Amino acid sequence: MHFRIRDVYLPEPQQLLAVLHGEDLLQGKVLEISEGAGMAPAYAVVEVEGLEHPVIVPTDQVLGVL
């Protein structure tokens, strides 16, 4: 049997993806970094190859830079 993740009824596809790939590491090019204000964290806008849109990641969650 073959089917798409997006066609799964339960659990929701987002939950399924988190279980299957939540620990995968992504790599990308930083396009912009916001400045954190006070207790608010700074964020990085990152272009990841294979994704249509950039992702936004809290800079304190960045695991390393190559």
Buried (B, 14 or more C-beta within 10 A) or exposed (E): EEEEEEEEEEEEBEEBBEEEEEEEEEEBEBEEEBEEEEEEEEBBBBEBEEEEEBEEBEEEEEEEEE
